Amino acid sequence: MRLIFLITISILFSTSLVSAAHAAEKRNQLEELLIWKMSDELKLTPVEEKKFTDIVKSLNRKKADLNHELQVSVEKMQKAANAKSKEDELSKYRKTLQSYGRVGEEEFDKLKPLLGSERMAQYLVIKQDLTNRIKSMLANPESNGKGSKALPSPKLIEEK
């Protein structure tokens, strides 16, 4: 099951030159895949899975919107004509950054009542593991999720 999951993620990240629309589609596929994986690992009921999906998608949208605001703010700082404009934009940036940081707390506050303590802890472990794997694959695409060790050469066994 894990091998299929890793292969699927590898395929999603294998295309390096994609259009913005195609990239958004790939992000949505990855989001769906991660939600499915979490639901499967946490053994959520259909009702729990629906609530879980709604919460995760909502939080992901919020993070994406705030991240976009941060990027726009930096662009405005770069183009600011005077110190006052830069200072105003820095203030907006800081507030947006604080909001972005609170999304993690909101995730915890919304998911813990749904999952309970045991599955919430399991969720956090799985999430950290998947995040680390994805980051590793993005940092080193040649590894295809196999870590830094190269596979040994196959050995030829002759039967007599």
C-alpha positions as CSV (number, residue, x, y, z in Angstrom):
1,M,0.0,0.0,0.0
2,R,2.8,2.4,0.9
3,L,4.7,1.5,-2.3
4,I,1.7,2.4,-4.4
5,F,1.3,5.6,-2.5
6,L,4.9,6.6,-3.1
7,I,4.8,5.7,-6.7
8,T,1.7,7.8,-7.2
9,I,3.4,10.8,-5.5
10,S,6.5,10.2,-7.6
11,I,4.4,10.3,-10.8
12,L,2.7,13.5,-9.6
13,F,6.0,15.2,-9.2
14,S,7.8,13.7,-12.2
15,T,6.7,16.4,-14.6
16,S,8.9,19.4,-14.2
17,L,7.5,21.7,-16.8
18,V,3.8,22.2,-16.4
19,S,1.4,25.1,-17.0
20,A,-0.2,26.9,-14.1
21,A,-3.5,25.2,-14.7
22,H,-1.9,21.8,-14.9
23,A,0.1,22.6,-11.8
24,A,-3.2,23.5,-10.0
25,E,-4.7,20.2,-11.2
26,K,-1.7,18.3,-9.9
27,R,-1.9,20.1,-6.5
28,N,-5.6,19.1,-6.3
29,Q,-4.7,15.5,-7.1
30,L,-2.0,15.5,-4.5
31,E,-4.4,17.0,-1.9
32,E,-7.0,14.4,-2.7
33,L,-4.4,11.7,-2.5
34,L,-3.2,12.9,0.9
35,I,-6.7,13.2,2.2
36,W,-7.5,9.6,1.0
37,K,-4.2,8.3,2.6
38,M,-5.0,10.0,5.9
39,S,-8.6,8.8,5.9
40,D,-7.4,5.3,5.2
41,E,-4.7,5.3,7.8
42,L,-7.0,6.8,10.5
43,K,-9.8,4.4,9.5
44,L,-12.4,7.2,9.4
45,T,-16.1,6.5,9.0
46,P,-17.8,8.0,5.9
47,V,-19.3,10.8,8.0
48,E,-15.9,11.5,9.7
49,E,-14.2,11.4,6.3
50,K,-16.6,14.0,4.9
51,K,-16.0,16.3,7.9
52,F,-12.2,15.7,7.7
53,T,-12.1,16.4,4.0
54,D,-14.1,19.7,4.4
55,I,-11.8,20.8,7.2
56,V,-8.5,20.0,5.4
57,K,-9.6,21.5,2.1
58,S,-10.8,24.7,3.9
59,L,-7.5,25.0,5.8
60,N,-5.5,24.3,2.6
61,R,-7.4,27.1,0.8
62,K,-6.8,29.4,3.7
63,K,-3.1,28.7,3.7
64,A,-2.9,29.2,-0.1
65,D,-4.7,32.5,0.1
66,L,-2.5,33.7,3.0
67,N,0.6,32.6,1.1
68,H,-0.5,34.5,-1.9
69,E,-1.1,37.6,0.2
70,L,2.4,37.3,1.6
71,Q,3.8,37.1,-2.0
72,V,1.8,40.1,-3.1
73,S,3.0,42.0,-0.1
74,V,6.6,41.4,-0.8
75,E,6.1,42.5,-4.4
76,K,4.5,45.7,-3.1
77,M,7.4,46.3,-0.7
78,Q,9.8,45.9,-3.6
79,K,7.9,48.5,-5.7
80,A,7.2,50.9,-2.8
81,A,8.2,54.5,-3.6
82,N,9.0,55.7,-0.1
83,A,9.8,54.5,3.4
84,K,6.2,55.1,4.6
85,S,4.8,52.8,2.0
86,K,7.3,50.1,2.8
87,E,6.6,50.5,6.5
88,D,2.8,50.1,5.9
89,E,3.4,47.0,3.7
90,L,5.7,45.5,6.4
91,S,2.9,46.0,8.9
92,K,0.4,44.2,6.6
93,Y,2.9,41.5,5.9
94,R,3.4,40.9,9.7
95,K,-0.3,40.6,10.3
96,T,-0.7,38.2,7.4
97,L,2.2,36.2,8.7
98,Q,0.6,35.9,12.1
99,S,-2.6,34.7,10.4
100,Y,-0.7,32.1,8.5
101,G,0.8,30.9,11.7
102,R,-2.6,30.5,13.3
103,V,-3.8,28.2,10.6
104,G,-1.9,25.3,12.3
105,E,-3.6,26.1,15.6
106,E,-7.0,26.2,13.8
107,E,-6.2,22.8,12.2
108,F,-5.5,21.3,15.7
109,D,-8.6,22.9,17.2
110,K,-10.9,21.6,14.4
111,L,-9.5,18.2,14.0
112,K,-9.0,17.1,17.6
113,P,-12.7,17.0,18.4
114,L,-13.3,15.0,15.3
115,L,-10.5,12.6,15.7
116,G,-10.0,12.3,19.4
117,S,-6.6,12.2,21.1
118,E,-5.4,8.9,19.8
119,R,-6.2,9.5,16.2
120,M,-5.1,13.1,16.4
121,A,-1.6,12.0,17.5
122,Q,-1.6,9.4,14.7
123,Y,-2.7,12.1,12.2
124,L,0.2,14.4,13.3
125,V,2.7,11.5,13.0
126,I,1.4,10.5,9.5
127,K,1.3,14.1,8.4
128,Q,4.9,14.8,9.5
129,D,6.1,11.6,7.8
130,L,4.3,12.4,4.5
131,T,5.5,16.0,4.6
132,N,9.1,14.8,5.1
133,R,8.8,12.3,2.2
134,I,7.4,14.9,-0.2
135,K,10.1,17.4,0.8
136,S,12.7,14.8,0.3
137,M,11.4,13.9,-3.1
138,L,11.2,17.6,-4.2
139,A,14.7,18.2,-2.9
140,N,16.1,15.1,-4.6
141,P,13.8,14.0,-7.5
142,E,16.2,11.3,-8.6
143,S,15.7,9.4,-5.4
144,N,12.0,8.7,-6.1
145,G,11.3,8.4,-2.4
146,K,13.9,5.8,-1.8
147,G,16.1,7.9,0.5
148,S,19.8,8.7,-0.2
149,K,20.9,5.1,-0.5
150,A,21.3,3.6,-4.0
151,L,20.1,0.2,-4.6
152,P,22.8,-2.5,-4.9
153,S,23.4,-4.0,-8.3
154,P,21.4,-7.2,-8.9
155,K,23.3,-10.4,-8.4
156,L,23.2,-13.1,-11.1
157,I,22.5,-16.5,-9.7
158,E,23.2,-19.5,-11.9
159,E,21.3,-22.7,-11.3
160,K,22.9,-26.0,-12.2
